[in-house]
Amino acid sequence: MSDSAQFIFSYGTLQDPVVQEAVFGRRLVSLPDELPGFILDRVRIVDPDVIAKSGRDEHPILRRSSAAGASVRGSALAIEPEDAAKADAYEVADYRRIAVTLVSGRKAFVYVAAEDASARPDAGA
């Protein structure tokens, strides 16, 4: 990991080394982590390029939740600044990238349901 590394929190297909190779051209350093205040849901994918890379037409998606204990486990993936554009190109319009603070205290980007992206910005990020 370089000193300029940033993190993307992944709870789905970006954790898969095959998808990482297809999106970033390499496997990423992956650190277990957790994101509070969200729950997992599912979204149907219709983009043929994304389906080809992931091998699936249904992907997980995060939605905000005020339920006690709402939290999603996943991985903080170390990326270089130029990798954010590659991740943005991979994620379909159903997702929006936002900044969050993970349980570990790491600052990271995460892709959430587009309609939940601005509902309650994370003050710690």
Backbone torsions as a table, in degrees:
resi	resn	phi	psi	omega
1	MET	NA	131.7	178.8
2	SER	-85.1	167.7	178.1
3	ASP	-65.6	-21.7	-179.1
4	SER	-91.3	5.9	-177.4
5	ALA	-60.2	140.7	171.8
6	GLN	-116.5	177.1	179.8
7	PHE	-128.2	144.0	166.8
8	ILE	-116.2	129.1	175.0
9	PHE	-84.7	122.6	179.4
10	SER	-115.4	136.7	179.2
11	TYR	-126.0	7.7	-174.7
12	GLY	-147.1	-129.1	-168.2
13	THR	-65.1	-26.6	179.6
14	LEU	-69.1	-10.5	174.3
15	GLN	-76.9	-19.0	-177.5
16	ASP	-75.3	122.0	180.0
17	PRO	-56.8	-32.9	178.3
18	VAL	-65.6	-42.0	177.9
19	VAL	-67.7	-40.9	178.0
20	GLN	-58.6	-44.1	178.0
21	GLU	-60.3	-43.0	-178.0
22	ALA	-68.5	-37.0	-175.8
23	VAL	-86.6	-46.0	-172.1
24	PHE	-107.3	-12.0	-178.3
25	GLY	80.8	10.3	-179.9
26	ARG	-166.5	166.7	172.8
27	ARG	-85.1	143.2	-177.2
28	LEU	-100.8	151.6	171.2
29	VAL	-65.9	130.3	-173.9
30	SER	-124.6	124.7	-179.2
31	LEU	-119.4	126.0	179.2
32	PRO	-58.0	139.0	179.2
33	ASP	-158.8	-176.2	-176.1
34	GLU	-150.2	146.9	179.1
35	LEU	-119.3	113.5	178.2
36	PRO	-78.5	157.3	173.8
37	GLY	86.8	10.0	-179.3
38	PHE	-136.2	159.4	172.6
39	ILE	-129.8	160.1	177.5
40	LEU	-88.5	141.1	172.6
41	ASP	-134.8	-171.7	179.7
42	ARG	-127.2	151.1	176.4
43	VAL	-138.1	140.2	177.5
44	ARG	-83.3	129.3	-179.0
45	ILE	-100.8	134.8	178.1
46	VAL	-116.4	-10.3	-179.8
47	ASP	-69.5	115.9	-176.0
48	PRO	-63.0	-31.5	179.3
49	ASP	-67.8	-42.8	179.2
50	VAL	-66.4	-41.5	178.3
51	ILE	-62.9	-40.9	179.0
52	ALA	-63.0	-40.8	-179.0
53	LYS	-71.5	-39.0	-175.0
54	SER	-93.1	-23.3	-176.9
55	GLY	78.5	11.2	-177.4
56	ARG	-139.9	149.4	175.1
57	ASP	-106.2	7.2	174.1
58	GLU	-131.0	126.3	-177.7
59	HIS	-123.4	155.5	172.8
60	PRO	-72.7	154.6	177.1
61	ILE	-145.5	145.9	-180.0
62	LEU	-93.0	140.4	173.4
63	ARG	-128.8	140.2	178.5
64	ARG	-63.0	148.4	178.0
65	SER	-147.9	136.6	176.0
66	SER	-97.9	5.5	179.4
67	ALA	-64.4	140.3	178.1
68	ALA	-57.3	132.4	177.2
69	GLY	79.1	3.3	178.9
70	ALA	-61.3	124.3	-177.5
71	SER	-165.2	150.5	-179.3
72	VAL	-126.5	128.6	176.2
73	ARG	-87.5	147.1	179.4
74	GLY	-171.4	-145.9	-177.1
75	SER	-136.5	139.9	170.0
76	ALA	-88.4	114.2	-178.3
77	LEU	-97.6	124.7	179.6
78	ALA	-78.0	123.7	179.2
79	ILE	-126.7	161.3	172.0
80	GLU	-91.2	158.0	-177.4
81	PRO	-51.7	-38.9	-178.5
82	GLU	-71.0	-14.8	179.8
83	ASP	-74.0	-21.7	-179.4
84	ALA	-60.1	-40.4	179.1
85	ALA	-65.0	-35.5	177.8
86	LYS	-66.8	-41.1	177.9
87	ALA	-67.0	-40.6	177.7
88	ASP	-59.4	-40.4	-179.7
89	ALA	-67.4	-31.6	-179.9
90	TYR	-73.5	-39.9	-176.9
91	GLU	-76.0	137.0	-178.0
92	VAL	-83.5	176.0	-174.3
93	ALA	-62.8	-16.7	178.1
94	ASP	-67.0	-18.4	-174.8
95	TYR	-109.8	150.7	170.0
96	ARG	-131.9	142.5	178.4
97	ARG	-88.8	129.5	176.5
98	ILE	-130.5	162.8	175.9
99	ALA	-93.9	137.3	-179.3
100	VAL	-140.8	169.5	170.9
101	THR	-115.2	125.9	-178.5
102	LEU	-84.2	167.8	-179.9
103	VAL	-55.3	-35.5	-179.6
104	SER	-68.5	-15.2	-173.8
105	GLY	97.1	-8.9	177.7
106	ARG	-65.1	141.8	169.7
107	LYS	-86.4	137.2	-177.4
108	ALA	-151.2	163.5	167.5
109	PHE	-96.1	152.4	175.4
110	VAL	-147.4	148.8	176.4
111	TYR	-98.4	123.1	-178.4
112	VAL	-123.5	168.8	175.7
113	ALA	-55.3	133.0	-175.2
114	ALA	-52.7	-39.6	-178.1
115	GLU	-71.9	-14.2	178.5
116	ASP	-100.6	-1.1	-173.6
117	ALA	-65.2	-34.7	-176.9
118	SER	-114.2	8.7	-176.5
119	ALA	-62.9	-40.0	-179.2
120	ARG	-155.5	87.7	-178.5
121	PRO	-56.3	145.3	-179.8
122	ASP	-79.8	113.9	-177.2
123	ALA	-67.6	-23.2	-176.9
124	GLY	-85.0	-9.3	-174.8
125	ALA	-89.3	NA	NA
